[in-house]
Amino acid sequence: MGARCSKFSICWFHSHLKASVLESSDLENGGKGEKNAWPSFGEFSFEQLKVATSGFSSDNIVSEHGEKAPNVVYKGKLDNDRWVAVKRFNKFAWPDSRQFLEEAKAVGSLRSERLANLIGCCCEGDERLLVAEFMPNETLAKHLFHWENQPMKWAMRLRVALYLAQALEYCSSKGRALYHDLNAYRILFDNDGNPRLSCFGLMKNSRDGKSYSTNLAFTPPEYLRTGRVTPESVVYSFGTLLLDLMSGKHIPPSHALDLIRGKNFLMLMDSALEGHFSNEDGMELVRLASRCLQYEARERPNAKSLVISLMSVQKEAEVPSYVLMGIPHGTASSKQPLSLTPFGEACMRIDLTAIHEILEKMGYKDDEGIANELSFQMWTSQMQETLNSKKHGDTAFRAKDFATAIDCYTRFIDGGTIVSPTVYARRCLSYLMNDRPQEALGDAMQAQVVSPQWPTALYLQATCLFSLGMEGDAQETLKDGTNLEAKRSKN
């Protein structure tokens, strides 16, 4: 394996942190944030889409109001086994076929991993259909208002807000600042649990652009006056979505603003979030929502400033979205089972007691060169203090006083004079014992950076990933650790 980063080394940690705060310019096809090679926009025949949706079967309807919706969205499967979302407009939505094709091609030229991208259309006779990437993990409305297993976590709500702002900024940069009827049903979750903005809202439903379908209590003031959508109207709707994310309910902006002016913003917050966010973060989101909901359109922020504001409040940026969402992702390897060492077996079972015994027996024998460094530097008082922190940490670790071990090892690490992969490993397990798997994963990855040939670092990463529910990734990392240990034992 050499000195390269493993799949879940510190490189992984920083790349995920960076990915969560990507600038919109990096989200285009070919940019740094690009994950998938998107197909170019194309035209489909009506027969192709009829076959893909099993004859537009009601069983394949995925739109909010089912068959009663004015424009129905179906789940479909193309010949190449690609799943798509097919939107079929009513007969009167686009009377001008040329205008429909021009609009569809313009929206179809956009490519971002913050969008559920438009990959094609159909325009035959009276039929008008759009074809987009299919998002398998439902809508924000479902996860926020109608959740079954767990309420959406605070960190995920902040991520939804940021990714949505990045989507709007990207669209604005491409001359598509208008988005029609932005609401919680327009935000979809992809296979990785990442939120994406539906591209369907980038196309107006008729020539006059009158496309708000929600209750008028939630529409921008200027829309009520003019019946037109402007870029500032979209920001107003973004403000209503911030209220949704904070409250877990669909609250009329006028009611929310009354609470905010009365300094009762905590009454806005979802009771399921109690104890999971700081007042400072809550206030920051309230301030941002207030700015978006200004009566005068010119006083609202633009999409770029929304991105900047939301980047500063992100939490748990290194944790994948599907973990935060509690969405299953990938499966364990179906290949020949690994022949695991006792350490590997303990990782597979997340047997922290067994792992503690193994680390205790190992001691510091794998800290290459640290013994010589210690004997040379023992004479300085600062070094003596640092070493005392490690000594007290080891005593606490042996006694299974893991909270004290964390404190002592942290003082040793923060001293910065000596770098010990074993101390990182021991603090990693101490974090796991205190149900803090994210911090533990950071320490396990740091241990590998310090000592790239050390299987223990990979084993601990696998344990952390199992604890975070990342089964497939944990299996891969466990395999890396097992192979590295086998390689070392041969030498």
Buried (B, 14 or more C-beta within 10 A) or exposed (E): BEEEBBBBBBBBBEEBBBBBBBBBEBBBBEBEBBEEEBBEBEBBEBEBBBBBBBEBEEEBBBBBEEEEBEBBBBBBBBEEEBBBBBBBBBEEBBEEBEEBBEBBBBBBEBBBBBBBBBBBBBBBEEBBBBBBBBBEBBBBBBBBBEEEEEBBBBBBBBBBBBBBBBBBBBBBBBEBBBBBBBBBBBBBBBBBBBBBBBBBBBBBBBEEBBBBBBEEEBBBBBBEEEEEBBBBBBBBBBBBBBBBBBBBEBBEBEEBBEBBEEEEBEEBBBEEBEEBBEEEBBEBBBEBBBBBBBEEBEEBBBBBBBBEBBBEBBBBBBBBBBBBBBBEBBEEBEEEEBEBBEBBEBBBEBBBEBBBEBBEEBEBEBBEEBEEBBEEBEEEEEBEEBBEBBEBBBEBBEEEBBEBBBBBBBBBBEBEEBBBBBBBBBBBBBBBBBEBBBBBBBBBBBBBBBBBBBBBBBBBBBBBBBBBBBBBBBBBBBBBBBBBBEEEEEE
